[in-house]
Amino acid sequence: MRKSALIIGSFTATETGYTGKLDTLGVTANLTFERNDDKAQDNHPDFTVLSGGKEIGVAWNREDDRGHYVYVSFEEPSLAAGFYTLVKSGVEKGHTLTYRKPMPKKDKKA
């Protein structure tokens, strides 16, 4: 069974990336996703994630059967390990930041 993701932020698309607010029980912060204009290879991040001018993570544009999304990797120790994605919401230029905790791997029985 797939668990649904928690909505932990609201963002707006800008000319240079995204801007918005991360809001959890433990962390409230204004974040900016700035486009990485120095991207030299496909595996390099598409965005740098900033809070108060400090880099706290990176993000990549991704595509799957549900459409475009942005996969976020935070390097901020106060944010739990898991799957963070920025997805389009129903609002014009609106996006939501979602979190889904990692599922434990099932042991394979021989």
N, C-alpha and C positions, 0 to 999 in steps of 0.2 A: 504494500500500500504506500503510495506516495503522499508525503505530508505536504500541506499547503505552506506557502512561504509567508512570513510575517512582513507587513509593510512597515518600514522603519524610517522613511523619508520621502519628501516631495521635492521635485526638481523641475527646472524649466530649461529648455534648450536655448542656447545663446549662439552667437556667431562663432565663438571660440570653444564651445563645449557645452557644459551644463553648470547651473548654479542652483543651490537649494539648501535644505536643512535636514540633517540627520537627527532623529529624535527617538531615543530609547529610554528605558528606566534609569540607566546609568550614564548615558552620554547624550548631550545636546550640543550640536555644533553646526555652524554654517560651513558648507563645503563648496568648493569649486573644482570642476573637472576641466582642466586646461588641455587643449589639443597639443599633442607632442609633435611639433614641427620638425624636430631633429630625428624622427624615426628613420633608421637606416636599414632595418631588416623587418620582414613580416612578423617575426616573433617578438619584436620590441613593442612596448605598450603604446596604445593610441592616445592615452590621456595620462596626465599626472593629477593626482587627487591632492588638493591643498585645503588646509584649515588654518586660518589666521596667517597665511603666507608660508606655513610650514608644510612640507611634503609628508603626507601620511599614508600614501598608497599609489597604486597605478591601476589602469583599467584598459581593457581591450574590447574593440567592436567584435561582435560575434553574430552568427546567423544560424538558425535551426528551423525545424518544421513549423514553429510558431512565429517566426519572423526575426527581426533584428532586436538585439539586446546588447548591453554593455556589461561584461564580466569584470567585477571589481576585486582587487586583492589589497586589503588593508595591511599596513605594517605598524599599525597603532596597537600597542599591547592591551589597551582597555576594551578593544573590540574582540569578541569571541571568534574562534576559528569557525569557518563555515563557508557557505556559498552566498555571495552578495551579487545581486544583479540589478541593473538599472533598466527598467522596461517602460514602454510607452503606456501612458494611462489614457483615459477617454478625453482628457482635457487637451485643447489645442496647445501644442508645444510642451505639454505636461508629461512628466515621467515619475515613476515611483521607484524608490530603492527598496529592494526586498532582501530578506535574510532567510536562509534555510540551513539548519544545523546538519552537519555530516551524519550520515547513517552508519552505524557500526557494520563492519564487514561480517558476513555470515561465514562461520567455519564450514569448510567442506568436509563432509564425512566420507571416509574411504570405503 
